[in-house]
Structures are given as structure tokens and as C-alpha cells.
Amino acid sequence: MLRIGVDIGGTFTDFCGWREGDREIVSLKVPSTPPAFENGFRDGFETLLEILSPGPEEAALVMHGTTVSTNAVIERKGPKIALFVTKGYRDLLELQRMGLRDSQNIFAIRTKPLIERAMVFEVEERLVRGGVIDTPINEAATEVLVRQAADAGAAGYAVALLHSYANQQHEQAVARTIRRVVGDDADISVSSEIWPRIGEYERAIVSVLNAFVRQRMNEYIGAIETYVAQRLPGSQIFVTRSNGGAMAAAEARKFPIHTLLSGPASGVTAVQYLGRSLGERNILTMDMGGTSTDISLVRDGEALTSNAAEVGDFPVVMPVTGIEAIGAGGGSIATIDGGVLRIGPQSAGSYPGPACFSRGGNAPTLTDAYLLAGYLPDALLGGEMKLDKDASERVMAPIASALGVDILGAAEMCVTVASSNMVAGVLPFLARQGVDPEELTLLVYGGAGAIQGPLLAAEIGVNRVLVPGTPSVFCALGGLVSELSNDTLDTVQGTDIDGELISKKFVALRKQAAEWVSRQASPDRLVSEKYEYWSEMRYLGQSFQVDVRLPDAAVDGADITAMNDAFHHEHERIYSHSDQSAPVEFVNLRVRVRGGMSIPEPTGTVKPVEGNALKATRPMRFQGGFYPEARVYDRSRIGLDEAVEGPAVIEQSEATIVVPPGFVARVGAYRTIFMSRS
């Protein structure tokens, strides 16, 4: 059996492959092919199979991370959707929430909805608090609304009625009516099926986003499934999801909302996997690709989780791996704005890409700056992708002229501004988590992470940087080692709570979670099942809640005192304050299930090498200094614990690693590079 991890980004599509019983993991990168991302998938998949040489009857488990749904939301490219809401709530999407996204901007406007007001239909029904029926649903009137929506050209249907988190009856009645009028194959997204939590606007957004991206995901996953089934009969496709786990392709086609942050979340999963093996439990993650840079935190071996994220202009209030976008990517464009140098947010993307890629790009990007500053070689991907330095100089010349410096100085300024943007994002992020940078190891990955990450570490006071063996395909590795994972939810806000009731509700949620796992994969493919108990809790009167992992013993024993103590402890950790005597309120209960499948052990024995790892010298610029003969090393020839002192660059086929002045790099276990201040 093969296991293959795939991560599709805006610039490259990454692959990792492993055969059960083997020790080595193979990896590769191919250019992405937007908007037809499936073409890039096929190109890389064929190349990977040439390396793995599957037997005649050998199948594969393909763990696939994708940006297809994310791009559809950001670009607002989707079919016409009809939304069904409770009568009187037609303006729900326009009203949103009371607070503005930018409260200090007097010109700020509310986010334009994905659905125009004419496609929002008011259903005659009403549930009151607790899900009690106040006005029964009028199914005849609902049928008229559905026909109006279909006649208006609706290609998808979203349903989000008031208080449906407590009672799904009316939403299900609307869904039945849609199927009766439109057909059994109608594309319907029901909020209480996707994420039944309190908050009518948040549930409406979840159902709308799910409906908006569902058609595109169906087309894409369908194409991938058809191709893989023909190429490797008996294989199964899973899609990585925003909580760091994975789900079966059929589930992803029904609920694509769970894939909106799948790629970045897979990277954090890979960080946990490597961190456990190396004994690193407190890690700041940095994933820098072609268009953006994402950070997250692994604390005491557990990934940071959040109950809210933002995709494009919209809030997604669901459990996700806590990831924050902090800056530009390698394709981000440098511009002069009022005499000030800015990096991003515009990006050259994959096509045309940076000028040095020779694909028609005519704007200066951060990658062009890296090449001019001396960090990049003349070619990437082991020599297959030549870089045009003359093109980089040509597009950087206007920036240099505007700043009154030479071209090399302008390139270094671009790198410095990118670092400054990231510092402005990282330090507040760590402050909100109550973490000192000196306590952390910075683990860098992504196509540009090993270039910009060490430079960032020098700025924020992180003393230790870790570069995995294959940093540019690390998110694909995360897919390769992902577990099946899902969250089931019950809203209990306003309910009289005691330990017995909580325990009983958790039993029901655990049953739902077990049923979910059984639908994803056959029992022979699962090697473990784990369940976690979580609750959103707050002090009575607080306007926000804290996500708390409850001890198994407290849940099993219906010990509400121990549950409250877990909340006090977490509140104290985050805010340096708790009140043991204050009443505690439970808002939501959640069970997360993790279904483990066979994964490889970390590999990469550092073998004795012959010859000199030093391959060349070239001029480089670092932090205002010019180094005419900075050293360039071949990563494959650096021996165990051999010191590489900065300033230097370490090259490998799919990545470049910068060692800034004042840092020393050494090769450690699993072919990782540990970098520390000298």
C-alpha cells in the first residue's frame, strides 16, 4: 500500500510518497497550473509513480490538501446561490455583526455578501429559544419560494433558520422541499448539518460558503478521483481539512467548508509530527510560500486551536488550527507608495510569477530581491528551473531609482521591509498567546520559509531555528501523516448544567464522532481511535469564552468541579487571572475524534560524506552589510554536527537555507538543520 501526500499552492504543487514497510519518504515539486489545478496534480502524480514504481495490484491512500475552495471564496468566483432564512431576517448577511472590522477607519464599509438580496428568501416559520416551535413551517409557501429561487437561476441552496442549532426540524423541511422541487441531486447546504452552534449570522455564513464552493470542489475532486481510480484501482482519496486532520473525499464534496484552510493546517500537523520525534514541544511555525506567510504555535506538543478563522472577507466560526497570516510571500510585488517601499499584498502568483522565472512577469518581487541579494542560486529544482538575474535587475531598477540606491541596495531593502512586516505580526501574536520568543524554536518551511525565517528570527529574539529535511514540501508531508479528524458539537448555552447532563451529552457526541469515523475508512485501515473532550466556557457575564480541553476522568466521572478547575487553569494561563469563586458558564460542548492510519517513522539518517560541502562563494547582502565572499554549501554533503557559520547559504534541490551573520547551523537527527545564535 502506498500513502501519498499532496499540497497544491498558488505557485507549486508538492508531493510526498511512502510505501508501507519502507523507511524512506520521497518528495518532489511541480509548477501549479491554475485555474486547472488538476493538471498539475496529474503531472506530479505521474512523476511520483515513476519513482515509487507501484505493483500491478498496489493501491494508494492519497491525502490531498487544496486551495481550490479558498481561492473560490477569495476571488468570489462561484455559482448563483439562494439563501433561505427565517421570515424577518432577510437582511442578515448585510447587517452582519455590530462591530466593524476596522473600527478606527471612518470610511470602512461592511463586507459585501456573496449573495445578492434578491436571492435571499424568507421562510414562514419560527423557533424560539431551546428549539421550541412557535410558528410551524408553512411547507406550501416554502415550495413557492423554492420555485422562485430556481426560476431566478439558483445553482445552489443554503438554509440557515433561527435557532436551528437546537432543533433541525424546520431546516430539514426546507431541504426536503428543495429536493422535491429541484430534484434529489439539488446542491443543498444546511447550517445545522454543517456546524450547529448558536449565532444566526455565523451559521448563515458557514452554509453560504459551503454552497458557494461546493460545485467547484465537486468538479475538482471528481476529476482527481476519476484519474486516480484509473491509474491505481482500489485507491482512496482523502482531503486534509482546516482542523489539521483529514476526511474522505465524499465528505469533502458534501462539506467543502472544512477545507478552506487545509494546506496551512497540514503544515502544522507536520510540525507536530517532527517535533515529537525531536523532543521539541514549543514551536513557532512559519510557512512562507509564493503568496503569503502563515504562522502558528505548537505548545507542549499540541497545536494551537481556534474556534474562529477568516477566509477572504468572511468569518468562519468553526474549530480550526490556529493560523495567522502575517506577511508577504516569495511572489509578493514591491511597489513605491508615496515614497515608501511596500511589499505586497499584490502577488505575481505562479503565472506570470517573479520576473526571474522568465514567464512574462514584469514586476519586482521578493523572489527577485532574494536572487539579487545573493541568496538564490542560478537555478531552482535541482537545476531544472533557470533563473534570469538580468530580468530581476531590470524590474528592480525603478525601485532603486525611486529610493536613491543601487539595485543591490534596493533588493536588500525589499527583504528588510518583508522582515519588518512579519515582526509587526509575530510579536503581537505571541503576546496574545502569553509566550516569550526566547522560549520557542522557530520551525521554517514552505518555498521561501528557510530564506526569510532565519532573518526573522534574528529580529524577534528567537535563538533557535529548525529547518526540516524537505522544507519546501512540508505541507505535503503533513498530509502524508494526517489522521482522520472531526468535531461534533452541542450548544448548551442557557441550559441548567450539572455534571451528569454534561457527561450524558458527551456520550451522545462521542457516538456521533464514532459513526463519522466509520464512514470515512474501512476498519482495516485504522490503527487507532482517540477522543478529546472540549468545552467553550466563560465566567458568568463575560462576553467571550475560552476553549478548554476537559480531562477524560472529569467527563467520565461527571465531575463538574474538575471541569471548572480546568477552565480556571486555562483562564489563568492566558490572562494571568482567574476567580475560583465565580460562577462558570458552559456555552458549547465538543468532541474531537482522531482516527489514526499507518504513517512512516521520521526518516533521514545522516550518512558519512566524502569531500567538501563548501561548493562556492558569492557576494551577498545581510542587514546592511556586504559580504563579497559569503560561503555556499551543498546540504547533502554536510556531515553530522559539522558547523556552518553565517553569513552563508545552504542549497538543496528544492530549497535554499539562509544562515544569517551571528548564527551557526548544524545537521542533526532526521537530516534536520538546527540553527542557533553563535
HUKARA-V417983 format. One record per residue. RES is the residue in one letter. PSI is psi as a letter, one per 20 degrees, with the letter a starting at -180 (NA if undefined). OMEGA is omega in degrees with one decimal (NA if undefined). Layout:
# HUKARA-V417983
RES/PSI/OMEGA  RES/PSI/OMEGA
This chain:
# HUKARA-V417983
M/p/175.1  L/q/170.9  R/p/-172.7  I/p/175.3  G/p/-178.1  V/p/173.7  D/p/-179.1  I/o/176.3  G/r/-178.5  G/h/-176.5  T/g/-178.4  F/q/171.3  T/p/-171.6  D/q/-179.2  F/q/167.2  C/p/-179.2  G/q/-177.7  W/p/175.2  R/p/-179.7  E/p/-178.5  G/h/177.3  D/r/177.1  R/h/-174.5  E/q/173.0  I/p/177.7  V/q/-177.3  S/q/176.7  L/r/177.5  K/q/171.6  V/q/177.4  P/p/173.6  S/q/-175.9  T/m/179.0  P/q/-0.3  P/i/-179.2  A/m/-175.4  F/h/-178.6  E/h/178.1  N/g/176.2  G/h/176.7  F/g/-179.0  R/g/-179.9  D/g/-178.9  G/h/-179.0  F/g/179.0  E/g/178.9  T/g/179.5  L/g/-179.9  L/h/175.0  E/h/179.8  I/g/-174.7  L/h/179.0  S/m/-178.9  P/q/177.2  G/r/-176.3  P/h/-176.8  E/j/-173.5  E/p/179.0  A/r/-177.4  A/q/166.0  L/o/-176.4  V/o/179.6  M/o/-165.2  H/o/171.4  G/p/-173.7  T/q/174.8  T/j/-176.5  V/g/-179.1  S/h/-179.9  T/g/-179.2  N/h/179.5  A/h/179.6  V/g/-177.5  I/g/-178.6  E/i/-178.9  R/l/178.8  K/o/-178.8  G/r/-179.1  P/r/175.9  K/p/-175.9  I/q/171.9  A/p/179.0  L/p/177.3  F/p/-178.2  V/r/176.4  T/q/179.3  K/p/-177.2  G/i/-176.2  Y/k/-176.3  R/h/-176.6  D/j/-177.1  L/g/-176.0  L/h/178.0  E/g/-177.5  L/h/177.7  Q/c/177.6  R/r/-172.6  M/h/-175.8  G/q/174.6  L/q/179.0  R/h/179.0  D/n/-172.3  S/i/-178.5  Q/i/-180.0  N/o/-176.3  I/i/178.7  F/j/-177.9  A/q/177.5  I/q/-180.0  R/q/-178.2  T/p/177.0  K/p/-177.9  P/q/174.7  L/i/-177.5  I/p/176.7  E/q/-173.5  R/h/-178.6  A/i/-179.5  M/j/174.6  V/p/-173.4  F/p/-175.9  E/p/-179.0  V/p/179.0  E/n/179.6  E/r/173.9  R/p/168.2  L/q/174.9  V/r/-176.3  R/p/-179.0  G/i/178.7  G/j/179.2  V/p/-178.1  I/o/176.0  D/g/176.1  T/o/179.7  P/q/-178.4  I/p/177.9  N/n/-173.4  E/h/177.6  A/g/178.0  A/h/177.9  T/h/179.2  E/h/176.9  V/g/179.5  L/g/-179.4  V/g/178.5  R/h/176.8  Q/g/179.8  A/g/179.8  A/g/179.0  D/h/179.6  A/i/175.5  G/j/-179.9  A/p/175.8  A/i/177.7  G/q/-174.0  Y/p/175.8  A/p/-177.9  V/p/179.8  A/n/-178.1  L/q/-177.3  L/p/176.1  H/k/179.8  S/i/175.6  Y/h/-178.6  A/h/-177.8  N/o/-177.0  Q/i/-168.0  Q/g/-176.0  H/h/177.3  E/h/178.3  Q/h/177.8  A/h/176.9  V/g/179.5  A/g/178.2  R/h/-179.9  T/g/178.3  I/g/179.8  R/h/-179.1  R/h/-177.0  V/g/-172.6  V/h/-176.6  G/q/-177.0  D/i/-179.6  D/j/178.8  A/q/-178.4  D/n/-172.1  I/p/174.8  S/o/-175.7  V/p/-171.7  S/h/-177.1  S/i/174.3  E/h/-175.4  I/g/-178.9  W/n/-171.9  P/m/178.4  R/r/179.0  I/q/-178.3  G/n/-173.0  E/h/-179.1  Y/g/-178.5  E/g/177.6  R/h/178.1  A/g/179.0  I/g/179.6  V/g/-178.4  S/h/179.2  V/g/179.6  L/g/179.4  N/g/179.2  A/h/-175.3  F/h/-175.7  V/i/-171.2  R/g/-178.3  Q/g/-179.6  R/g/179.1  M/h/177.2  N/g/179.9  E/g/-175.7  Y/g/-178.1  I/h/177.1  G/g/178.8  A/g/-179.8  I/g/-179.6  E/g/-179.9  T/g/-179.2  Y/g/-177.5  V/h/179.1  A/h/177.6  Q/h/-175.5  R/g/179.8  L/n/-178.9  P/q/-179.9  G/i/-179.8  S/r/177.7  Q/p/180.0  I/p/171.7  F/q/178.7  V/p/178.4  T/q/-171.6  R/r/-170.5  S/i/-179.8  N/j/177.7  G/i/179.2  G/b/-179.3  A/r/177.3  M/r/179.9  A/q/-177.9  A/h/179.5  A/h/178.0  E/h/179.7  A/h/178.5  R/h/179.6  K/h/-177.2  F/m/-178.8  P/i/176.6  I/h/-177.9  H/i/-177.0  T/j/-171.5  L/h/179.5  L/k/-171.3  S/g/-177.3  G/g/178.3  P/h/179.2  A/h/177.9  S/h/177.3  G/g/179.1  V/h/174.6  T/g/177.3  A/h/177.3  V/g/176.9  Q/g/-179.4  Y/g/-179.9  L/h/-179.1  G/g/177.8  R/g/-177.0  S/h/-176.9  L/i/-177.8  G/j/177.5  E/o/-173.9  R/i/-179.6  N/o/-168.8  I/p/167.5  L/p/-177.5  T/q/177.9  M/o/-178.8  D/o/-177.8  M/o/179.8  G/b/-176.3  G/h/-174.2  T/h/-176.0  S/r/175.6  T/p/-179.1  D/q/176.3  I/q/174.3  S/a/-174.7  L/p/169.6  V/o/-175.7  R/p/-176.5  D/k/176.2  G/i/-178.4  E/p/179.4  A/q/174.8  L/p/178.1  T/q/179.2  S/q/176.6  N/j/178.5  A/q/175.5  A/r/178.6  E/p/178.1  V/o/-173.2  G/c/-179.4  D/j/-167.8  F/q/175.5  P/p/175.3  V/n/-174.0  V/n/179.8  M/r/179.2  P/p/179.3  V/r/169.2  T/p/-176.0  G/o/-177.3  I/q/-179.9  E/p/176.1  A/p/-174.3  I/i/-176.6  G/a/-172.6  A/r/174.0  G/a/-177.0  G/h/179.8  G/j/-177.7  S/p/-171.9  I/p/175.7  A/p/178.9  T/r/172.9  I/o/-177.4  D/o/-179.0  G/k/-179.6  G/j/-178.1  V/p/177.8  L/p/178.0  R/q/176.2  I/o/-177.5  G/a/3.5  P/i/178.6  Q/q/-178.4  S/q/176.0  A/i/177.9  G/b/179.1  S/g/176.2  Y/p/3.5  P/i/178.8  G/a/177.1  P/q/-178.7  A/h/-176.7  C/i/177.7  F/i/178.3  S/k/176.7  R/j/179.5  G/j/177.8  G/p/-178.4  N/k/178.2  A/q/179.5  P/p/-179.7  T/r/178.5  L/h/176.9  T/g/175.1  D/h/178.1  A/g/177.3  Y/g/-179.6  L/g/-178.3  L/h/178.6  A/i/175.8  G/j/-175.7  Y/h/-175.0  L/q/175.2  P/a/-179.7  D/i/-178.3  A/q/177.9  L/r/178.5  L/l/176.8  G/k/179.0  G/i/-176.8  E/h/-175.4  M/n/-178.4  K/q/178.2  L/p/-176.5  D/n/-178.1  K/h/179.0  D/h/178.4  A/h/177.8  S/g/178.7  E/h/-177.7  R/g/-178.0  V/h/179.3  M/i/-175.9  A/g/178.1  P/h/176.8  I/g/179.5  A/g/-180.0  S/g/-179.6  A/h/-178.7  L/i/179.9  G/k/179.9  V/r/175.6  D/r/-174.6  I/g/179.3  L/h/177.2  G/h/177.7  A/h/178.7  A/g/-180.0  E/h/177.3  M/h/177.2  C/g/179.2  V/g/-179.1  T/g/179.1  V/h/177.3  A/g/177.7  S/g/-179.8  S/g/177.2  N/h/-178.3  M/h/176.4  V/g/-178.7  A/i/176.8  G/h/-174.3  V/g/-174.3  L/g/174.4  P/h/177.9  F/g/180.0  L/h/178.6  A/h/178.7  R/h/178.6  Q/i/-179.6  G/l/-174.7  V/p/175.3  D/p/179.7  P/h/-177.7  E/i/178.7  E/i/-167.9  L/q/165.5  T/p/177.5  L/o/178.2  L/o/-172.1  V/q/178.1  Y/a/-170.5  G/r/-175.3  G/h/-177.3  A/j/-175.4  G/h/-177.3  A/i/173.6  I/g/-174.4  Q/h/-175.0  G/g/178.2  P/h/176.9  L/h/176.7  L/g/179.9  A/h/179.7  A/h/-177.3  E/h/-171.1  I/i/176.7  G/j/172.0  V/p/-173.3  N/i/-173.4  R/p/179.8  V/p/-179.3  L/p/178.9  V/o/-179.8  P/r/-177.3  G/h/179.4  T/m/-172.6  P/h/-174.0  S/i/177.2  V/k/-171.8  F/h/178.1  C/h/174.8  A/h/174.5  L/h/177.3  G/h/175.0  G/g/-179.1  L/h/-174.8  V/j/-177.7  S/q/171.2  E/q/168.1  L/p/-175.3  S/q/179.6  N/q/177.6  D/p/172.9  T/q/-167.2  L/q/170.5  D/p/178.3  T/p/-177.4  V/j/-179.6  Q/p/-179.9  G/j/-179.9  T/q/174.1  D/o/-169.8  I/p/165.0  D/r/-175.7  G/h/-178.8  E/g/-180.0  L/g/179.8  I/g/-179.8  S/g/-179.6  K/g/179.0  K/h/178.0  F/h/176.5  V/g/179.1  A/g/179.3  L/h/178.9  R/h/177.6  K/g/177.0  Q/g/-179.5  A/g/179.2  A/h/178.0  E/h/178.9  W/g/-179.4  V/g/-177.5  S/h/178.9  R/i/-173.3  Q/g/-174.8  A/q/178.1  S/q/-176.1  P/h/-177.6  D/i/178.5  R/i/180.0  L/p/177.3  V/i/179.5  S/q/171.3  E/p/179.2  K/q/-179.3  Y/p/177.4  E/q/-179.9  Y/p/-178.3  W/q/174.4  S/p/169.4  E/p/-173.3  M/r/178.3  R/r/170.5  Y/q/-179.2  L/p/-178.9  G/i/176.6  Q/q/-180.0  S/j/177.7  F/r/-179.2  Q/r/-179.1  V/p/178.2  D/p/-172.2  V/p/172.2  R/o/-177.2  L/p/178.7  P/p/178.9  D/g/-177.3  A/h/179.7  A/g/179.9  V/g/-178.4  D/h/-178.5  G/j/-179.8  A/k/-175.5  D/n/-176.1  I/h/177.4  T/g/178.3  A/h/176.6  M/g/177.9  N/h/178.6  D/h/177.5  A/h/177.6  F/g/179.2  H/g/-178.3  H/g/-178.8  E/h/177.2  H/g/177.8  E/g/-178.3  R/g/-175.8  I/g/-170.1  Y/j/-177.9  S/k/179.2  H/q/170.9  S/q/-179.3  D/n/-175.7  Q/h/-176.4  S/i/-176.0  A/q/177.0  P/q/-176.8  V/p/-179.5  E/p/173.2  F/p/-179.3  V/g/179.1  N/q/171.9  L/q/-175.8  R/p/172.7  V/p/173.5  R/p/177.4  V/q/176.1  R/o/177.5  G/o/-175.9  G/q/172.9  M/r/-176.9  S/p/176.6  I/q/-179.6  P/q/168.3  E/q/175.9  P/p/-176.0  T/r/176.7  G/m/176.3  T/p/178.0  V/o/-176.3  K/q/175.0  P/q/-178.1  V/q/177.1  E/q/178.7  G/r/-173.8  N/p/177.8  A/h/179.4  L/o/-175.1  K/h/-178.0  A/r/167.6  T/q/174.0  R/q/-179.1  P/p/178.4  M/q/176.5  R/p/178.0  F/p/167.3  Q/l/176.8  G/i/-179.9  G/q/178.1  F/p/-177.9  Y/n/-172.6  P/h/-178.4  E/l/175.4  A/q/-171.9  R/q/178.2  V/p/-174.8  Y/q/172.6  D/o/-174.7  R/h/-176.1  S/i/-176.4  R/j/177.3  I/p/-178.2  G/r/179.8  L/p/178.6  D/j/174.4  E/p/-175.0  A/p/172.2  V/o/-176.1  E/p/177.3  G/q/7.8  P/p/-179.5  A/r/174.2  V/p/175.8  I/p/-175.3  E/q/169.4  Q/r/-169.2  S/h/-174.0  E/j/-178.9  A/q/174.4  T/p/-176.0  I/p/179.4  V/p/173.3  V/o/-175.6  P/r/172.4  P/p/-179.7  G/i/177.7  F/q/175.1  V/p/-179.8  A/q/176.1  R/q/175.2  V/p/-179.5  G/b/-176.9  A/q/177.6  Y/k/177.8  R/j/175.5  T/q/175.1  I/p/176.1  F/p/-178.6  M/p/-179.0  S/q/177.5  R/p/-178.8  S/NA/NA
